[in-house]
Amino acid sequence: MLKDRLKELFLTYDPAIQRIVYEVGELEQQYISMERPRVKDQIDEIITRIAQRQLERNGTEEYELFISN
């Protein structure tokens, strides 16, 4: 039920953002019963992996993002 609600909230977002939200939600579900979950590194890995994949699809190098601004 919560997954469906989150999916609805992010329907208009870029597919990469939707994927990040989905994977972070899945990761949080795995650690929900822990008193002090430590998932920061895993969340960073999810965001980095999806962002790099998106850059590859767009044919954009990482450094180009900073130069073009």
Secondary structure as GFF3:
##gff-version 3
##sequence-region A 1 69
A	DSSP	alpha_helix	2	9	.	.	.	ID=ss1
A	DSSP	alpha_helix	15	30	.	.	.	ID=ss2
A	DSSP	alpha_helix	40	58	.	.	.	ID=ss3
A	DSSP	alpha_helix	62	67	.	.	.	ID=ss4
###
